[in-house]
Amino acid sequence: MTRMMTSTTSAHAAIDLGASSGRVMLGTLVADRWVLAEVHRFENQPVVKEKTLQWEVERLFEESLVGLAKAVERSTDLGTSLASIGVDSWGVDFALLDRLGSVVGPVPHYRGAPDPTLITADRTLTAAEVYVLSGVPDHAINTSLRLAARAKLKAFDGERLLFIPDLWVYLLTGIVGTEQTIASTSQLLSAATGAWSEDLIEASCLPGLTLPAVSAPGCFVGLTTPTITSRIGSVSAVPVYRVAEHDTASAFAFAVPSETETIGLISSGTWSLVGLSLHEPVLSRDALCHGFTNERGIDSTLFLRNLNGMWLLQQCIQEWRSTGVPVPELSELLDSAAATPGDGRVFDVSDARLLAPGPMVVRIAKLSQEVGRPQPRTHGDVVRAILDSLAAAYGNALAEAAHLAGVTVTSVRIVGGGSLNPVLCQLTADATGLPVVTGPAEASSIGNIAAQIVASGVRTTITEVYNELADEGTASVTYFPRMTTMSQRRQVENPI
């Protein structure tokens, strides 16, 4: 059947905010194929002001508007207008609005989160009870714990909570609200209902804090304000949708739970999110003890372990460059790592010492020494230690997730920037004993745009959008495990 839109173009912009960089992507429909293009990219690094690690939200929002203006211009050049905007970002971080609608103080960075020990000690629910209600284990970066710490210093007085994508949507439209996938990272949302849990809110001691209405992904919010419409150069106001606002949920938008096969999922960026797409959350004590979180996806539960990711490598490269000594390009570093002998003695990539910015090369050398791995002496040694350890962590997380969920994983899909790292992908195939399929690298942006396309009625399902993606930027590579005997090949199941 010939589509009505075969010869027309539809344009949708994704503001995709990552913990290390942001981008604005434009998705356009040309001759029945969705073509994706990056129109603007900008750095996202925290700053320290008044002894607080914080995000430069004003600069980041201005960069987002620059990107939207480019998206409007590109759409016009293609003979159409920008049809919609969606925003996704990392989870847990938040802003507060006062009664007048102004942002209260700086927006703190999760890597500066305080020790939550005193907060959890005062909470009226145990960690196990919180997990059963929220599906989220305790972690210093959790929104709930940081809000509780803030409440101890100064009581809330009607402030409204907005996660990072919600702040952007508010600045674009003037409308306050949130969405299930991003709210599920807070440890305040019910894993059972997808609504705010009064029990969790009460246990966190947050009187005076106003929580926004929660929407399902794909809901229409409103139109850009006259000021924003003018700033981005649009002739008319642009519709804004709440997509899957958590970048992980957008990245895994394609991952529909299946009755016939289970694919292991890895989103490898600044953070690594490793696990499965399931119909229901896994809320057992074993799941809690093994550090798995249950976050909302699009019509699914994302049963994941949060691990450090390319942040480790990014910090090392930044540290090397700060010395003024020439540092090889990433491709050369990876070649050097590939030529460096691997070592089965790997360090814990989730070690608390790796969370904060700082001397990462020294930390990795120390952790390598602690596990009996030869101390890295060259750039290639350091990179190989990181990639060996990440791949091992990926394999362990997938094996444990499969056991806890009672499923068998038959292949692995890596998306995000790490999918472009051939050494990491091959090591992951080796660690899991399974084929690893890569891409797309800009998975969050694609999921963001796909949700807009469906929400605006241009297509009926997200699967339909993915099937119509043009090859550019979405091509994949499959890595097979390097096994010497067939007995070494295994499926990821029941390792515990």
Secondary structure, DSSP 8 states (H G I E B T S, - for coil): ---TTTT---EEEEEEE-SSEEEEEEEEEETTEEEEEEEEEEE---EEETTEEEE-HHHHHHHHHHHHHHHHHHHHHTTS-EEEEEEEE-SS-EEEE-TTS-B-S-EE-GGG----HHHHHH-SS-HHHHHHHHS----TT-HHHHHHHHHHHS--SS-EEEEHHHHHHHHHHS---EEHHHHGGGT-B-TTTSSB-HHHHHHTT-TT-B---EE-TTEEEEE--HHHHHHTT-SS--EEEE---BHHHHHTTT----SS-EEEEEEESSEEEEEEEESS----HHHHHTT-EEEE-SSSEEEEEEEE-THHHHHHHHHHHHTTS----HHHHHHHHHHS---S----TT-GGGSSSS-HHHHHHHHHHHTT-----SHHHHHHHHHHHHHHHHHHHHHHHHHHHT--EEEEEEESGGGG-HHHHHHHHHHHTS-EEE--TTHHHHHHHHHHHHHTTS-S-HHHHHHTB-STTT---EE----SSGGG---B----
